[in-house]
Amino acid sequence: MLEASAKQFRTHGFADTSTEQLCEAAGVGRSSLYNTFASKDELFVRSLQRHVEITLDQQERVLTDAGLSGAARLTVLFDLILAEEAEARRGGNAAGCMIVASRMAPDLGRRDPRVQRILNRFMDQQALLLAGAVISGQLDRTLRREFSPQSAALMLISAISGIRVLSQSGTAVQELRRVADLHLDSLRTLSAKAQPES
């Protein structure tokens, strides 16, 4: 139920996701929904927590993969994000991002401090994972060394968020790919750009 609800919140945002959409997505009646979660707000918080767990698990697997160079880890991460957007586009919408949408609606965090804590924890952990991949790339010489890993991680976070927003606005997936490549190329060494990623 949480993953089905998260998909609705990701695509439509909190305010534009109706109880009817949530019931239909989860395959339950209104009474079952409220017996389990008490309110739409509670379902949102639990769905956000689940979405964050799944997202961090997916990103950790990619960004800590010792079989890939640092540059390749970042490339695979962006490949996953772009593939998700391409799949959603075939269904007639953008994949959306519950995390980005929640950040863009600060009233959610003010109404329930748990939302802000979940978002802050996600950003801290995502930044650590990305910085770790950048350090690996700097050590294996596939990523340039003049960037601090922390600054590079923040740049990558902004790129991921920006790609999600651009996709929601209808930007073509091919153009999203070019945007991702521009960000990745700014970090890659010349030798990494010249070789195909593994």
KEZA-877036 format. One record per residue (C-alpha): residue number from 1; x, y, z; residue in three letters. Coordinates in steps of 0.25 Angstrom, whole numbers, always signed. Example, Ala and Ser with C-alpha at 12.3 -4.5 7.8 and 13.67 -1.06 7.14 Angstrom:
BEGIN
 roba    c1    c2    c3 guvo
    1   +49   -18   +31  Ala
    2   +55    -4   +29  Ser
//
This chain:
BEGIN
 roba    c1    c2    c3 guvo
    1    +0    +0    +0  Met
    2   +11   +10    +3  Leu
    3   +18    +8   -10  Glu
    4    +5   +10   -18  Ala
    5    +2   +22   -10  Ser
    6   +16   +28   -11  Ala
    7   +15   +26   -26  Lys
    8    +2   +35   -26  Gln
    9    +9   +46   -17  Phe
   10   +21   +45   -26  Arg
   11   +13   +48   -38  Thr
   12    +3   +58   -33  His
   13    +8   +64   -20  Gly
   14    +2   +64    -7  Phe
   15    -9   +75    -9  Ala
   16   -13   +69   -23  Asp
   17   -14   +54   -19  Thr
   18   -28   +51   -15  Ser
   19   -33   +40    -5  Thr
   20   -40   +34   -16  Glu
   21   -27   +33   -24  Gln
   22   -20   +27   -12  Leu
   23   -31   +16   -10  Cys
   24   -31   +13   -25  Glu
   25   -16   +11   -25  Ala
   26   -15    +3   -13  Ala
   27   -28    -5   -16  Gly
   28   -35    -2    -3  Val
   29   -47    +5    +1  Gly
   30   -47   +18    +8  Arg
   31   -51   +12   +22  Ser
   32   -39    +2   +21  Ser
   33   -30   +13   +17  Leu
   34   -34   +22   +29  Tyr
   35   -34    +9   +39  Asn
   36   -19    +7   +35  Thr
   37   -14   +21   +34  Phe
   38   -24   +30   +41  Ala
   39   -22   +42   +32  Ser
   40   -16   +45   +18  Lys
   41    -5   +53   +25  Asp
   42    -1   +40   +33  Glu
   43    -1   +32   +20  Leu
   44    +8   +43   +13  Phe
   45   +18   +42   +24  Val
   46   +19   +27   +24  Arg
   47   +19   +27    +9  Ser
   48   +30   +37    +9  Leu
   49   +38   +29   +19  Gln
   50   +37   +17   +10  Arg
   51   +40   +24    -3  His
   52   +53   +30    +4  Val
   53   +57   +16    +9  Glu
   54   +55   +10    -5  Ile
   55   +63   +21   -12  Thr
   56   +74   +21    -3  Leu
   57   +76    +6    -4  Asp
   58   +76    +7   -19  Gln
   59   +86   +18   -19  Gln
   60   +95   +12    -9  Glu
   61   +96    -1   -17  Arg
   62  +100    +7   -29  Val
   63  +109   +17   -22  Leu
   64  +117    +7   -14  Thr
   65  +119    -3   -25  Asp
   66  +134    -7   -24  Ala
   67  +133   -13   -38  Gly
   68  +131    +1   -44  Leu
   69  +140   +13   -45  Ser
   70  +135   +25   -38  Gly
   71  +131   +32   -51  Ala
   72  +123   +19   -55  Ala
   73  +116   +19   -42  Arg
   74  +111   +33   -45  Leu
   75  +107   +29   -59  Thr
   76   +99   +17   -55  Val
   77   +92   +26   -45  Leu
   78   +87   +36   -55  Phe
   79   +84   +24   -65  Asp
   80   +74   +19   -54  Leu
   81   +68   +32   -52  Ile
   82   +66   +35   -67  Leu
   83   +61   +20   -70  Ala
   84   +51   +23   -59  Glu
   85   +46   +36   -66  Glu
   86   +46   +29   -79  Ala
   87   +37   +18   -74  Glu
   88   +28   +28   -67  Ala
   89   +27   +36   -80  Arg
   90   +22   +23   -87  Arg
   91   +11   +23   -77  Gly
   92    +7   +38   -80  Gly
   93   +14   +45   -69  Asn
   94   +27   +48   -62  Ala
   95   +32   +39   -51  Ala
   96   +32   +51   -41  Gly
   97   +40   +51   -29  Cys
   98   +33   +51   -15  Met
   99   +45   +56    -9  Ile
  100   +47   +68   -18  Val
  101   +32   +71   -18  Ala
  102   +32   +71    -3  Ser
  103   +44   +80    -2  Arg
  104   +37   +90   -11  Met
  105   +25   +90    -2  Ala
  106   +31   +95   +11  Pro
  107   +17   +96   +18  Asp
  108   +17   +80   +19  Leu
  109   +30   +81   +28  Gly
  110   +24   +92   +36  Arg
  111   +11   +84   +38  Arg
  112   +18   +71   +42  Asp
  113   +32   +72   +46  Pro
  114   +34   +58   +43  Arg
  115   +34   +61   +28  Val
  116   +46   +71   +30  Gln
  117   +54   +61   +38  Arg
  118   +52   +50   +27  Ile
  119   +56   +60   +16  Leu
  120   +68   +65   +24  Asn
  121   +73   +51   +27  Arg
  122   +71   +47   +13  Phe
  123   +79   +59    +8  Met
  124   +90   +56   +18  Asp
  125   +91   +41   +14  Gln
  126   +90   +44    -1  Gln
  127  +101   +54    +0  Ala
  128  +110   +44    +7  Leu
  129  +108   +33    -3  Leu
  130  +111   +43   -15  Leu
  131  +123   +49    -8  Ala
  132  +128   +35    -6  Gly
  133  +126   +31   -21  Ala
  134  +134   +44   -24  Val
  135  +145   +41   -15  Ile
  136  +146   +27   -22  Ser
  137  +146   +34   -35  Gly
  138  +157   +43   -31  Gln
  139  +166   +32   -26  Leu
  140  +164   +24   -38  Asp
  141  +166   +36   -47  Arg
  142  +153   +36   -54  Thr
  143  +148   +48   -47  Leu
  144  +155   +62   -46  Arg
  145  +162   +65   -33  Arg
  146  +160   +80   -33  Glu
  147  +146   +78   -27  Phe
  148  +143   +76   -13  Ser
  149  +135   +63   -12  Pro
  150  +125   +70    -3  Gln
  151  +123   +81   -14  Ser
  152  +122   +71   -25  Ala
  153  +112   +63   -17  Ala
  154  +103   +76   -15  Leu
  155  +105   +79   -30  Met
  156  +100   +65   -33  Leu
  157   +88   +66   -24  Ile
  158   +84   +79   -31  Ser
  159   +85   +72   -44  Ala
  160   +77   +60   -40  Ile
  161   +66   +70   -34  Ser
  162   +67   +79   -47  Gly
  163   +65   +67   -56  Ile
  164   +52   +62   -48  Arg
  165   +47   +77   -49  Val
  166   +50   +78   -64  Leu
  167   +43   +64   -66  Ser
  168   +31   +69   -59  Gln
  169   +30   +81   -68  Ser
  170   +30   +72   -80  Gly
  171   +45   +73   -85  Thr
  172   +48   +61   -94  Ala
  173   +56   +50   -88  Val
  174   +67   +52   -99  Gln
  175   +69   +66   -94  Glu
  176   +69   +61   -80  Leu
  177   +80   +52   -84  Arg
  178   +88   +63   -90  Arg
  179   +87   +71   -77  Val
  180   +92   +59   -69  Ala
  181  +104   +57   -78  Asp
  182  +107   +72   -77  Leu
  183  +108   +70   -62  His
  184  +115   +57   -62  Leu
  185  +125   +62   -72  Asp
  186  +129   +74   -63  Ser
  187  +134   +64   -53  Leu
  188  +140   +54   -62  Arg
  189  +155   +54   -66  Thr
  190  +159   +54   -80  Leu
  191  +163   +39   -80  Ser
  192  +149   +35   -74  Ala
  193  +142   +43   -85  Lys
  194  +150   +36   -96  Ala
  195  +147   +22   -91  Gln
  196  +133   +15   -91  Pro
  197  +127   +13   -77  Glu
  198  +127    -1   -71  Ser
//
